[in-house]
Amino acid sequence: MRHLLTPLDFSVGELEQLFDLATAIEQDRPRYAHACDGRILATLFYEPSTRTRLSFESAMLSLGGQVLGFAGADNSSASKGESVADTIRTVSCFADIAAMRHPKEGAAMVAATYATIPVINAGDGGHQHPTQTLTDLHTIRSLKGRLCDFTIGLCGDLKFGRTVHSLINAMSRYDDIRFVFISPPELRVPDYITEMLTEKGIPYTECIKLDDVIGDLDLLYMTRVQRERFFNEEDYVRLKDFYVLNRRLMKQAREDMYVLHPLPRVNEISVKVDPDPRAAYFRQVQYGKYARMALILTLLGIEA
């Protein structure tokens, strides 16, 4: 039995197999329509989610399986004080695999310790979001045809953004990757990330202005400033519109530079950018469904 708690739980070779399977699913969906007949996915979401929860549910339903679970801690026995350990022990009696989102870092690891079914970390606090990372990597591979030799800019909330932290860790295993971190000083990438990159000899630069670097990028990964991670409203209001990607900035970008975003979007990408063929964030959502379908099949050990 395997779990997915961090993007590093799968080797680079295993990820290639996973993405090959995701591509095969995309190209021949009827072949996999009954691969999970009789299987049940439990979605245990202790904090709000639209894309991730529905993506998991859609993935399992598209494989012929069924879904049960809750959306919000208030809708679960957590509101009565039940521990994560007891919840996952109980859910293991009802389901074959579980996807869990929790506001506390390390909650998914606790669940995996006590579970008798595979556990997928669907986000734990500001720590990790590995299935978004699978989505991001599969999207990049599909759009660029490779996962090596490019410059990627990550812009916005690099301090609290778990999608950013997971993606940096995952991409640091590929060759010739160059990072550009674009953020206000208050939201710069944590020191443990930059220390890891320095130790591995992976080049990175940090800057404040997107205008200064957008023309150098092969990929731009935008993020929102997350209100729910701030301790006071004043700091959030001051920083929430620090970056807005608009058509003026896109004119400075390369013709083959793609824009990604884990969503939800607030104000950081103008809706006028959406028709640009380089705006790939909604295609990213579709790629995420296929990646999660491939992950479910892999963790359940199902060959279709």
C-alpha positions as CSV (number, residue, x, y, z in Angstrom):
1,M,0.0,0.0,0.0
2,R,1.3,3.4,-1.0
3,H,0.3,7.0,-0.1
4,L,1.0,10.3,-1.8
5,L,1.9,12.8,1.0
6,T,4.6,14.9,-0.9
7,P,5.5,15.2,-4.5
8,L,8.8,13.4,-3.7
9,D,7.0,10.2,-2.8
10,F,7.2,9.2,-6.5
11,S,10.5,9.0,-8.3
12,V,11.1,10.9,-11.5
13,G,10.7,7.6,-13.4
14,E,7.5,6.8,-11.6
15,L,6.2,10.3,-12.4
16,E,6.9,9.7,-16.1
17,Q,4.9,6.5,-16.0
18,L,2.1,8.3,-14.2
19,F,2.0,11.1,-16.8
20,D,2.1,8.6,-19.6
21,L,-1.0,7.0,-18.1
22,A,-2.7,10.4,-17.7
23,T,-2.0,11.1,-21.4
24,A,-3.4,7.6,-22.4
25,I,-6.5,8.3,-20.4
26,E,-7.0,11.7,-22.1
27,Q,-6.6,10.1,-25.5
28,D,-8.9,7.1,-24.9
29,R,-11.3,7.9,-22.0
30,P,-13.8,5.1,-22.8
31,R,-11.1,2.5,-22.2
32,Y,-10.9,3.6,-18.5
33,A,-14.6,4.3,-17.9
34,H,-15.1,1.2,-15.7
35,A,-11.6,0.7,-14.3
36,C,-12.8,1.5,-10.8
37,D,-16.1,-0.2,-10.8
38,G,-17.0,-1.2,-7.3
39,R,-14.3,1.1,-5.7
40,I,-15.0,4.0,-3.4
41,L,-13.1,7.3,-2.9
42,A,-13.5,9.2,0.4
43,T,-13.0,12.9,0.1
44,L,-12.2,14.3,3.6
45,F,-12.0,18.1,3.2
46,Y,-11.6,19.9,6.5
47,E,-11.3,23.3,4.7
48,P,-13.0,24.8,1.7
49,S,-12.2,23.6,-1.8
50,T,-13.9,23.7,-5.2
51,R,-11.4,22.6,-7.9
52,T,-9.4,20.0,-5.9
53,R,-12.4,18.3,-4.3
54,L,-14.5,18.3,-7.5
55,S,-11.5,17.2,-9.6
56,F,-11.0,14.2,-7.3
57,E,-14.7,13.4,-7.4
58,S,-14.9,13.8,-11.2
59,A,-11.8,11.6,-11.6
60,M,-13.2,8.8,-9.6
61,L,-16.7,9.0,-11.2
62,S,-15.1,9.0,-14.7
63,L,-13.3,5.8,-13.7
64,G,-16.6,4.2,-12.8
65,G,-16.1,4.4,-9.1
66,Q,-18.2,6.1,-6.3
67,V,-17.5,8.9,-3.9
68,L,-18.4,9.7,-0.4
69,G,-17.1,12.3,2.1
70,F,-17.6,15.7,3.6
71,A,-16.7,19.3,2.6
72,G,-15.9,21.3,5.7
73,A,-14.9,20.3,9.3
74,D,-18.3,21.5,10.5
75,N,-19.9,18.7,8.5
76,S,-17.8,16.0,10.1
77,S,-17.2,14.5,13.5
78,A,-14.2,16.8,13.8
79,S,-16.8,19.3,15.1
80,K,-17.3,17.0,18.0
81,G,-13.6,16.7,18.7
82,E,-12.8,13.5,16.8
83,S,-9.1,13.1,15.9
84,V,-7.8,12.7,12.4
85,A,-6.5,9.3,13.4
86,D,-9.9,8.1,14.5
87,T,-11.6,9.6,11.4
88,I,-9.3,7.8,9.0
89,R,-9.6,4.5,10.9
90,T,-13.4,4.8,10.5
91,V,-13.3,5.9,6.9
92,S,-11.0,3.0,6.1
93,C,-13.9,0.7,6.8
94,F,-16.1,2.5,4.2
95,A,-13.7,3.4,1.3
96,D,-10.9,2.0,-0.8
97,I,-8.9,5.2,-1.0
98,A,-9.0,8.7,0.6
99,A,-8.1,12.2,-0.4
100,M,-7.7,14.6,2.5
101,R,-7.3,18.4,2.8
102,H,-6.6,19.8,6.3
103,P,-5.5,23.2,7.6
104,K,-2.8,21.7,9.8
105,E,0.6,20.8,8.4
106,G,1.3,17.1,8.8
107,A,-2.3,16.0,9.1
108,A,-2.1,13.8,6.0
109,M,1.0,12.1,7.4
110,V,-1.0,11.3,10.6
111,A,-3.8,9.9,8.5
112,A,-1.5,7.7,6.5
113,T,0.0,6.3,9.7
114,Y,-3.4,5.0,10.9
115,A,-5.1,4.3,7.6
116,T,-5.5,0.8,6.1
117,I,-6.2,2.4,2.7
118,P,-4.1,4.7,0.5
119,V,-4.2,8.3,1.5
120,I,-3.7,11.2,-0.8
121,N,-2.7,14.6,0.6
122,A,-4.9,17.1,-1.1
123,G,-3.3,20.0,0.8
124,D,-2.1,20.4,4.4
125,G,-2.0,24.0,5.6
126,G,0.8,26.0,3.9
127,H,2.9,22.9,3.6
128,Q,2.3,20.6,0.6
129,H,-0.2,20.2,-2.2
130,P,1.2,17.2,-4.1
131,T,-1.7,16.5,-6.5
132,Q,-1.6,20.2,-7.6
133,T,2.1,19.6,-8.3
134,L,1.2,16.5,-10.4
135,T,-1.2,18.7,-12.2
136,D,1.4,21.4,-12.8
137,L,4.1,18.9,-14.0
138,H,1.7,17.1,-16.3
139,T,0.5,20.4,-17.7
140,I,4.1,21.6,-18.3
141,R,5.0,18.3,-19.9
142,S,2.0,18.4,-22.1
143,L,2.5,22.0,-23.2
144,K,6.3,22.1,-23.5
145,G,7.0,18.5,-24.3
146,R,9.6,18.2,-21.5
147,L,10.2,18.8,-17.8
148,C,13.8,20.1,-18.1
149,D,15.8,23.0,-19.5
150,F,13.6,26.1,-19.0
151,T,13.2,29.2,-16.8
152,I,10.1,29.4,-14.7
153,G,9.0,32.4,-12.8
154,L,6.8,32.0,-9.7
155,C,5.0,35.2,-8.8
156,G,2.9,36.4,-5.9
157,D,2.5,34.7,-2.5
158,L,5.7,32.6,-2.3
159,K,5.7,32.5,1.5
160,F,2.4,30.8,2.2
161,G,1.7,29.2,-1.2
162,R,1.8,25.5,-0.7
163,T,1.5,24.9,-4.4
164,V,4.7,26.9,-5.0
165,H,6.6,25.0,-2.3
166,S,5.6,21.7,-3.7
167,L,6.4,22.6,-7.3
168,I,9.8,24.0,-6.5
169,N,10.7,20.8,-4.6
170,A,9.4,18.6,-7.4
171,M,11.1,20.5,-10.2
172,S,14.4,20.7,-8.4
173,R,14.9,17.0,-9.5
174,Y,14.9,17.9,-13.2
175,D,17.9,19.1,-15.2
176,D,18.7,22.7,-16.2
177,I,15.8,24.3,-14.3
178,R,16.2,28.0,-13.5
179,F,13.9,29.7,-11.0
180,V,12.9,33.3,-10.8
181,F,11.0,34.3,-7.6
182,I,8.9,37.4,-8.0
183,S,7.3,38.7,-4.8
184,P,7.1,41.6,-2.3
185,P,9.6,41.2,0.5
186,E,6.9,40.2,3.0
187,L,5.9,37.2,0.8
188,R,9.3,36.0,-0.4
189,V,10.0,32.3,-0.7
190,P,11.0,30.7,2.7
191,D,14.7,30.3,3.5
192,Y,14.5,26.5,3.6
193,I,13.6,26.6,-0.1
194,T,16.4,28.8,-1.2
195,E,18.9,26.9,1.1
196,M,17.8,23.7,-0.6
197,L,18.4,25.2,-4.1
198,T,21.8,26.5,-3.1
199,E,22.8,23.2,-1.7
200,K,21.8,21.5,-5.0
201,G,23.5,24.1,-7.1
202,I,20.2,25.1,-8.8
203,P,20.2,28.7,-10.0
204,Y,17.6,31.1,-8.8
205,T,17.0,34.9,-8.6
206,E,14.7,37.0,-6.5
207,C,13.1,40.2,-7.6
208,I,10.1,42.4,-6.9
209,K,9.0,43.7,-10.3
210,L,7.4,41.3,-12.8
211,D,8.1,43.8,-15.6
212,D,11.8,43.3,-15.2
213,V,11.9,39.5,-15.9
214,I,8.7,38.5,-17.8
215,G,10.6,38.6,-21.1
216,D,13.1,36.0,-19.8
217,L,10.6,33.3,-18.8
218,D,9.5,30.1,-20.5
219,L,6.7,29.7,-17.9
220,L,5.0,32.0,-15.5
221,Y,3.3,30.5,-12.5
222,M,1.0,33.1,-10.9
223,T,-0.5,32.8,-7.5
224,R,-3.1,34.7,-5.5
225,V,-2.4,36.4,-2.2
226,Q,-4.2,34.1,0.2
227,R,-6.5,36.0,2.7
228,E,-6.9,32.9,4.8
229,R,-3.1,32.7,5.6
230,F,-2.9,36.3,7.0
231,F,-3.2,37.2,10.6
232,N,-4.7,40.6,10.0
233,E,-6.8,42.2,7.3
234,E,-4.6,45.3,6.9
235,D,-1.6,43.3,5.6
236,Y,-3.8,41.4,3.2
237,V,-5.4,44.5,1.7
238,R,-2.0,46.1,1.3
239,L,-0.6,43.2,-0.7
240,K,-3.6,41.6,-2.5
241,D,-3.2,43.6,-5.7
242,F,0.6,43.8,-5.7
243,Y,0.7,42.0,-9.0
244,V,-1.8,42.0,-11.8
245,L,-0.9,40.2,-15.1
246,N,-2.5,42.2,-17.9
247,R,-2.2,42.4,-21.7
248,R,0.5,45.1,-21.5
249,L,2.8,42.7,-19.6
250,M,1.9,39.8,-21.9
251,K,3.2,41.8,-24.8
252,Q,6.6,41.7,-23.2
253,A,6.5,37.9,-22.8
254,R,7.8,35.4,-25.3
255,E,5.4,34.0,-27.8
256,D,5.9,30.5,-26.4
257,M,5.6,31.5,-22.7
258,Y,2.7,29.8,-20.9
259,V,0.9,31.2,-17.9
260,L,-0.2,28.8,-15.2
261,H,-2.2,29.4,-12.0
262,P,-3.4,26.8,-9.4
263,L,-6.7,28.8,-9.1
264,P,-8.9,30.3,-7.7
265,R,-8.0,33.6,-9.3
266,V,-8.9,36.8,-7.7
267,N,-7.3,40.0,-9.3
268,E,-3.8,38.8,-10.1
269,I,-4.6,37.9,-13.7
270,S,-6.9,40.2,-15.7
271,V,-9.8,38.5,-17.5
272,K,-8.6,40.2,-20.6
273,V,-5.6,37.8,-20.6
274,D,-7.9,34.7,-20.8
275,P,-8.3,34.7,-24.7
276,D,-4.5,34.7,-25.1
277,P,-3.4,31.2,-26.3
278,R,-0.6,31.4,-23.8
279,A,-3.1,31.5,-20.9
280,A,-3.1,27.8,-19.9
281,Y,-4.7,27.9,-16.4
282,F,-8.1,26.4,-17.4
283,R,-6.4,23.8,-19.5
284,Q,-4.4,23.1,-16.4
285,V,-7.6,22.2,-14.6
286,Q,-8.4,19.6,-17.2
287,Y,-4.9,18.1,-17.1
288,G,-5.4,17.9,-13.3
289,K,-8.3,15.6,-13.7
290,Y,-6.4,13.2,-15.9
291,A,-3.4,13.3,-13.5
292,R,-5.7,12.4,-10.6
293,M,-7.3,9.6,-12.5
294,A,-3.9,8.2,-13.2
295,L,-2.9,8.6,-9.5
296,I,-6.0,6.8,-8.3
297,L,-5.4,3.9,-10.6
298,T,-1.8,3.7,-9.6
299,L,-2.4,3.8,-5.8
300,L,-5.1,1.2,-6.2
301,G,-2.8,-1.0,-8.3
302,I,-5.4,-1.2,-11.1
303,E,-4.1,-1.9,-14.6
304,A,-6.7,-1.0,-17.3
